């Protein structure tokens, strides 16, 4: 086991408040939320269970900070964002340990993915802060008018993030929101608030003005819902499961605030017989089991061409057998516990439903589990049918379903047989087939001969029940901006 860094141990043991107006203050509510290590089951600390009054105070602070933040020279905003990204890089080991403690993920994964991508997001959007330009338009009718557009910040942004990537999801929201001149009230998931609260300290440290970023910990009904419905919030951005996203859309109707939603997925990964099977095997394994399977993009519906299905399934089962379960703080761990006992039971109930509906577990159902922690055995199902729950509903755990197909046309039909449309994967050496599949699959992202890559410059978002709007890239900026048209009479 890796010993906790002194700053991490000190931070975890601190009395935590909500972060409003640049200060940590007591919540207006009396209740507190226990923050539990999903490996040991021990309560690490507690955080405030934020209430509507906390949201009111945070929105007021964000509203007060907005005019000066909007007027701040874009070069200064850019510099602050860059400093934030650079400081996260310097504190990489601390943030990785916090996420491992809070979420259960291995430190190695956090250092390889979560921390560098988070830092990169702030640096990437620092570059956009000075490049938000309008247009000059010549009226078609020939009127003697000077017409131009201005791209202006929306205002106060409410951001609600999930527990599967605690630090990284902060960057998804804060990066583009701050670069475009908005202020933010952020609610982290109640299961994993520590990275966001540590980030608040860093935000202060690098010099952001008070009130530009505010963080209120709490449960969805008592903190998230008031934030989504607040009349002082001009935009809500949410990442999480689909039914909650639907509730947020309803809550946002009151003042017609802008909404972007990155929701659930049930992504297909299609393996053709001509694929590089070594690459397809490792890519498919990562697509399903990375982050303990707690990924919205998890390519858990694995469709394999009939002629190679037996070989591929056997190799996937063997690869799953190499997983080492353990604490996220153990450098030898390759898969940590799920985030909570509640999530553990949800995933196990889905596995039981698969068995009850006639699917076969091809992986070892008796793989030993650690003596503690909310672990789920990495599981591979075969003999699955399209109408089974495990093929229709998002599992959000380390579970793969392997099915067969015979033709390319059948593969497209199977891939699209879902109410979701977030991601998909295609494995083939035939470049023409790759492009046909990419055009035929109805999903926001199609990976070809790879899976799960993200980059700050590349947009990401879903179709259908996977939500709308884009994260990352230039496209993400649009949802944090509004366009104003100005007509000037020249006569």
MOZINOR-V94632 format. One record per pair of residues at least 12 apart in sequence whose ideal C-beta (glycine too) atoms are under 6 Angstrom apart, sorted by the first residue. I is the first residue (numbers start at 1). J is the second residue. D is the distance in Angstrom with one decimal. If there is no record, write none. Layout:
i j d
I J D
I J D
This chain:
i j d
1 329 5.5
1 330 5.5
2 329 4.8
5 94 5.8
7 94 5.6
8 94 5.4
8 97 4.7
11 198 5.9
12 44 5.2
12 45 5.4
16 47 4.7
16 197 5.8
18 48 5.2
18 50 5.7
18 54 5.4
18 216 4.9
19 200 4.1
19 214 6.0
19 215 4.1
20 57 5.2
20 58 4.9
20 61 5.2
20 214 5.0
21 61 3.9
21 210 4.9
21 211 4.9
22 210 2.8
27 48 3.4
27 50 5.7
27 54 5.4
28 51 5.5
28 53 3.6
28 54 5.3
29 49 5.7
29 51 3.8
31 49 4.0
32 46 4.0
32 49 5.9
33 47 5.3
33 49 5.0
33 190 5.3
34 46 5.4
37 101 5.6
38 104 4.1
38 337 4.3
38 339 5.6
38 340 6.0
38 374 4.8
39 327 4.4
39 337 5.2
39 373 4.3
47 193 4.9
47 217 4.3
48 217 5.5
49 218 5.3
50 216 4.1
50 217 5.6
50 218 3.1
50 223 3.9
51 222 5.6
52 226 4.2
54 216 4.9
55 216 6.0
55 226 4.4
55 227 5.1
58 185 4.4
58 214 4.0
58 216 5.2
59 185 5.8
59 230 5.5
59 232 4.3
61 211 3.9
61 214 5.4
62 156 4.6
62 183 3.9
62 185 5.4
62 211 5.7
62 214 5.6
63 156 5.7
63 232 5.9
64 211 5.6
65 183 5.1
65 209 5.9
65 211 3.1
65 212 5.0
66 183 4.9
69 183 5.7
69 212 5.2
70 153 5.7
70 181 4.6
74 129 4.7
74 130 4.1
75 130 6.0
77 129 4.6
78 126 4.3
78 129 4.0
78 130 5.7
80 207 6.0
80 208 5.6
81 122 4.8
81 125 5.8
81 126 3.8
82 123 5.6
82 126 4.2
83 206 4.1
84 122 4.6
84 206 5.3
85 119 4.3
85 122 3.4
85 123 4.0
87 202 5.3
87 206 5.6
88 118 5.8
88 119 4.2
89 119 4.6
92 115 4.6
95 115 5.3
95 167 5.3
96 110 3.8
96 111 4.8
96 115 5.7
98 194 4.9
98 195 5.1
98 198 6.0
99 166 5.5
99 167 5.8
99 195 5.7
100 328 3.4
100 329 5.3
102 166 6.0
102 192 4.4
102 194 4.7
103 166 5.8
103 192 5.1
103 339 5.6
104 328 5.3
104 336 4.0
104 337 4.3
104 339 5.8
105 291 5.9
105 328 5.3
105 336 5.4
106 328 4.8
106 333 4.9
106 336 5.4
107 328 5.9
114 165 5.7
114 167 5.5
114 168 4.7
117 168 5.8
118 167 5.1
118 168 4.8
118 171 4.2
120 456 4.9
121 171 3.8
121 175 4.2
121 456 4.8
122 175 5.4
124 456 3.6
125 175 3.9
125 176 5.5
125 179 3.9
128 179 5.0
129 179 4.4
132 151 5.0
134 148 5.8
134 149 3.9
134 150 4.8
134 151 5.4
135 149 5.1
136 148 4.8
144 490 4.6
144 491 4.9
145 487 5.4
146 488 4.2
146 490 5.7
147 487 5.5
148 486 5.4
149 483 5.3
149 485 5.3
150 484 4.5
151 481 4.8
151 483 5.8
152 482 5.8
152 484 5.7
153 180 5.1
153 181 3.6
153 182 4.6
154 182 5.8
154 234 4.7
154 235 4.6
154 258 5.9
154 480 5.7
154 482 5.6
155 234 3.4
156 183 5.5
156 232 6.0
156 233 5.3
156 234 5.3
157 177 4.7
157 182 4.7
157 184 4.8
157 235 4.8
158 185 5.3
158 227 4.4
158 233 4.3
158 236 4.6
159 173 3.8
159 184 5.7
159 186 4.5
159 237 5.1
160 187 4.9
160 224 5.2
160 238 4.6
161 188 5.7
161 239 5.7
162 189 5.4
162 239 5.3
162 240 4.7
163 189 3.7
163 191 4.3
163 192 4.2
163 339 5.3
164 294 4.4
166 192 4.0
166 195 4.2
167 195 4.0
169 239 5.9
170 196 5.5
170 199 5.6
172 471 5.1
173 237 5.5
176 476 4.5
176 477 5.4
176 480 5.3
177 480 5.2
180 477 5.8
180 480 4.3
180 481 5.3
182 480 5.5
183 212 5.1
184 213 5.2
185 214 4.8
186 215 5.0
187 216 5.5
187 223 5.4
187 224 5.3
187 227 5.7
190 219 5.2
191 339 5.4
191 340 5.6
193 217 4.5
196 215 5.4
200 215 5.1
228 248 4.6
228 251 3.9
228 252 6.0
229 251 4.1
229 254 5.8
231 255 4.8
233 257 5.8
234 257 5.6
235 257 5.6
235 258 4.1
236 252 5.4
236 257 5.7
236 259 5.4
237 260 4.8
238 261 5.4
239 262 4.4
241 264 5.1
242 263 4.4
242 264 4.6
242 465 5.2
245 261 4.4
245 263 4.6
260 469 2.9
260 479 4.7
261 467 3.6
262 467 5.1
262 471 5.7
263 466 5.2
263 467 3.9
264 296 5.9
264 394 4.4
265 296 4.8
265 297 5.7
265 420 4.9
265 422 3.3
265 466 5.4
266 394 5.6
266 418 4.7
266 420 4.5
267 297 5.7
267 299 4.6
267 422 5.8
267 423 4.3
267 424 5.5
268 301 4.5
268 303 5.9
268 415 4.0
268 424 5.1
269 284 5.3
269 287 5.2
269 299 3.6
269 302 5.1
269 425 3.9
270 303 4.8
270 411 5.0
270 415 5.8
270 426 5.1
271 304 4.7
271 427 4.5
272 305 5.1
272 428 4.1
273 305 4.3
273 307 4.9
273 308 4.8
274 428 5.7
274 429 4.9
274 430 5.9
275 427 3.8
275 428 5.3
280 427 4.0
281 315 5.3
283 451 4.7
284 302 5.8
285 319 5.0
286 452 5.8
287 299 3.3
287 425 5.8
287 451 4.1
287 452 6.0
288 300 5.0
288 400 4.4
289 378 5.7
289 398 5.0
292 335 5.7
292 338 5.6
292 398 5.5
293 397 4.6
293 398 3.8
294 396 5.4
296 422 6.0
297 422 5.8
297 423 4.1
299 425 4.9
299 451 5.8
300 400 5.4
301 401 5.7
302 400 5.5
302 402 4.7
303 403 5.4
303 405 5.2
303 411 5.8
303 414 5.3
306 404 4.8
306 406 5.2
309 404 4.7
313 402 5.2
316 380 5.9
317 362 5.2
317 363 5.1
317 380 5.3
320 363 5.1
320 378 4.7
320 380 5.8
323 335 4.9
323 378 5.1
325 370 5.7
325 375 5.5
337 373 3.9
337 374 4.5
337 375 4.9
338 374 4.8
338 376 5.8
340 374 5.9
341 374 4.9
344 374 3.9
344 376 5.8
347 376 4.9
347 395 6.0
347 397 3.2
350 390 5.8
350 395 4.8
351 379 5.8
353 389 4.7
354 381 5.4
354 390 4.2
357 388 4.7
359 381 4.5
359 383 5.4
359 384 4.9
360 382 4.9
360 383 4.3
362 380 4.7
362 382 4.8
363 379 5.5
363 380 4.2
376 397 5.3
376 398 5.8
378 398 4.1
379 399 4.8
380 400 4.8
381 401 4.7
382 402 5.2
384 401 4.6
384 403 5.3
386 417 5.7
412 440 4.2
415 441 5.0
416 442 5.2
419 464 6.0
419 465 4.5
420 465 5.2
420 466 4.7
421 442 5.3
421 443 4.5
421 462 5.4
421 463 3.2
421 464 4.1
421 466 5.0
422 444 5.8
422 462 3.9
422 466 3.9
423 443 5.7
423 445 4.6
424 441 4.7
424 443 4.5
424 446 5.1
425 447 4.6
425 451 4.5
426 448 5.0
427 449 5.9
434 448 4.7
442 463 5.8
444 461 4.9
444 462 4.4
444 463 5.4
456 472 5.9
457 473 5.6
458 472 6.0
458 473 5.4
459 472 5.4
459 473 3.5
459 475 4.0
460 472 4.8
